[in-house]
Amino acid sequence: MRTIHKYSIPIKQNCSLVVPFNYQIVKVGVIKSVLYVWIEHTTTNHTTHSITLELIALGTGDNYGDMYKYIDTAIDYTNDYIWHVFKREY
């Protein structure tokens, strides 16, 4: 069985999330000026291996390093901000 969970992530700060090994980021969005990422994964009754997912959300024009891969963009219509979410690759 698969399920989707919502995680809030900070703006312009490194964020570490512990997620199941078989995760997939399916959406990035803003609700009431809070940035969220929705992550899908398989649920089982058995212990699932976890990994630490490192994300960062930056504004348009902000610099980021080569170790980051672009994931998605979210628009905060309340404050007129655009946020781009990146995942750290190793």
Buried (B, 14 or more C-beta within 10 A) or exposed (E): EEEEBEBEBEBEEEBEBEBBEBBEBEBBBBEEEEBBBBBBBEEEEEEBEEEEBBBBBBEEEEEEEEEBEEBBEBEBEEEEBEBBBBBBEE
